[in-house]
Amino acid sequence: MKSFGKWSITLIWIIVLIILVLALVFLGMYYDGYYWEGKGLPVNINDIKTFNGNGYQLITQLGIGKLMRLVSSQSFIWGYSNIVVPDGGQGIDLMTWLQQPGNVNNSGVIQWPQNYELEAGTNFSEVVGSLLIVLLVAIPVLILIGIYVTKKMIKAMTHPYSIEYLDTQKKIEKNNKRS
């Protein structure tokens, strides 16, 4: 029982630490691109914002409230959403395309190509928001479960009436009742 207890305690805490380390590592992933609020294409060039940094910087720069609003948008996407593919077929960086004559009028309204759609990709704010939820909810819950199981296992290993003893005692009582 003692070796099983030690291994189960070790395994529980290793799983908690692995999840914690992975969440922290993924928050450090770098994003370089543009974003805007809302699911559709931005109407005005001033609606497009630039972000260069990792998940930690995103949380501190935007705050948790704005970050969670961006989670539902489809605009904070790595790579492909930053590229416009005009009718010529060659991809151009979004801001480079916007600076070309005729793509933005004098009041800042963007003249999107008629068939332009956002490319599907990984939503950076969704990844960061999910990891934030993991750090704020899942890790504390796993720690509480780990503490509970650790206490129960230590009690079972050190208490004079261990689980093995109680099981043996129940079997003896059943045998005595039968006879």
N, C-alpha and C positions, 0 to 999 in steps of 0.2 A: 504493500500500500504506500509505503514512504517513497519509493522510487517513482511510482505512478503520480503521486501527489507533487513531487518536486518537478517532474517533467511537465505536468499540466500547468503548474504555476508559471514555469519558465516559458512555455509555449504561449500562454495568454499574454504575458508582458512583452514577448518578442513581437507578437502580432500587433499590439497597440503601438509599439515603437516603430515598426515598419510603416504602418499607416501614417503615423505622425511625420516621420522623415520624408515619405513620398509626398505628402501634402505640402510640406515646406519646400521641398525641391521643385515641385511643379509650380509653386507660387513664384519661384525665382526665374521662370521661363521668360524670355525676352519677346516683346512685341514692338514692332515698328510700323506704324500705319496711321490710318485716318478712321474716325468714327463720327457718328451723328446720332441724335436721339430719334426714335421712331423706326418703324419697320420699312417704310417706303424710302424712295430716293429723296435726298435733300433737295429742297426747292432753291435755296439761296446758298451762295458760296460761303457765306459767313456761318452757316449751320455746320459746316465740316470742320472738325477739330483734329489736331495732330496729337498723337501720343507716342512717345518713345520711352520704353522702360519695361519693368517686370510687374508681376502681380502685387508685390508689396507697394511699389510706387503708385500703382493704379488705385489701391485702397486708400493710401494717404492723400493722393491728389484729388480724387473725386469724392471720397467719403463712402461709407457703407450704403447710405440711402440712394445716392445717384448710381452707384455701382449696381445695386439690385434692380433699379429701373432699366439700366442698360442690358441686364441679363435677358430681359424679354425682347429686346430689339435684335434685329438680325444684322446690325451694321458694324459691329465691332469684331471683324473677322480677320484672321491671319491671311496675309498674302493675296489671294485672288480678288477680294473685293476692292483692293487698292488699284486694280488694273482695269482699264476701259479697253474694250476691243471694238474699235470702229469698223465700218464696213470693209476696210482694207484687210482686216484679219490679224494685224499685228498688235499685241498688247502694249498699252502705254500706261505709265503711272498716272493715277487719278489726278493729282495736282498738276502734272505736266500737261495732261489733256485739257484741264480746265483753263490753263494759261494760254492755250492756243486761241487765235482770233475766231470769233463766231460761236464759241462754246458757252460764253457767259456774256449777258448783255450789260449795259452800263449800270443798271440798278442791282447787279449781283445775281440775277436769276439765271439758273443753269439751264441750258438748252440741251437736254439729254437726247441721245440718238433714239429714234422711234422704237427700236427693238431692244433697247438696253435693259438688262435685268441684273440684279445682284447675283453674284456667283455664290454657290453654296460652299460653306467652309466651316471651320471651327470658330465659334464665337468666343473671343478672348475673354470678354466680361463674364460670359456664362461659365467658363472654366474657372476663373478666379472666384466668382460667386459660389460655385459648387464647392471649391476647396475651402472657402471661408466658412460655409455651412459645416463641412467636415470638421474643421478646427473648432468651431463654436458649439457643435452639437454632438457629432459622432465620437470624437476623441474623449470628451468628458464622460459620455455614457459608457464607452468601452473601459475607461479608467475605473468608473464605479463598479462595473461588472467584474473587472479584474480584482479590485479590492475585496468584493464580496466573495468571489470564488477563492481567493487567496486565504481569507480568514477561515472559510469553511474547510479548506484542505488542511491548513495548519492545525485547526481544531481536531480534525479527523486523525491527523498523524500524531498529535501529541496528547490527546485526551486519553485517559485510561480506558474509557469505553469507546474504542474506535469503531469504525463501521464494520470491520471484520469481526470484532468481538460481539457487537450487537447482532450481526447476521448469524453467528454461531449460537448465540443465546436463543434467538428465535427458533432456530432449527431444533435445539434441545427441547424447548417448550412444546413444539409441535409433536416431537417424538414422545414426550411424556404424556401428552393428551391422548395420543393414539393407544398407548399401552395402558 
